[in-house]
Amino acid sequence: MEKLSLGLIELLNEVSKIDVANQIRPRITFSLREKKTFLISLVKNLNLEFFIWVAGLIILASLNPDGQTHYTICPLKILGFKYCPGCGLGHSISYLFHGDIRQSFDTHILGIPAVIIISHRIFSLLKESLKKI
């Protein structure tokens, strides 16, 4: 966790050096205490939905898509239906994170759009929480 906070602190340092609209502005420096306070308030303002989406994408990125299938919570599959419109979406996203775009598209056509939509939602939740600070 400390490595993550140090990485975010370094990111804040770089952002403070950015020249807005090609205008020279004074460099803003933050003390370590201000940076930690900012990170703590950011995490407190993020809601549970943000963490669920991020955790889901991290889990799908870490899974082996060619490995053995896992337990499913799909109600259609549990009821014995052979076809489910959502089946394969997780594998598709996992293939995408492993760089196999063709297999991702072949597994489920909506895998790539799903990652784009989820990523957009994650960034909009982050943007909302930054406005609250």
C-alpha positions, 0 to 999 in steps of 0.5 A: 500500500505504501508503494502505491501511495508513493507512486501516487505522490510522484504522480502528483509531483509531475502533475504540478509541473505541467504547463497549462495552455503553454503559459508559464505558471509557478511550480506548485509544491506539496508537502508530504503531509498534504499529499497524504491528506489528499490521498486519504480524502480521495479514497474516502470520497470514492464509493464502493462501485469504484472499488468493485469495478477496479477489483473486477478488472484486476481479477479478470486481468490476472486470470488465465483465460485458457485455464479451467473454467471457474464456478459460475453464478449465471442463473441461465447456466445453473438452470441448464440452458446451453446459451447465455448472452453474457457467457464468455464475456469474462474470458473475452475481457481476460483475453483482451488484457493478455493482448489477444485481441482476436481471441477476445473478439471471437470469445464474445463480441462485446468484450472490448466495448465492455472494457471501454464502458467500464473504464469510462465509468471508473474514470467518471467516478474518480472525476466525481470524487475529485470534485468533492475534495 
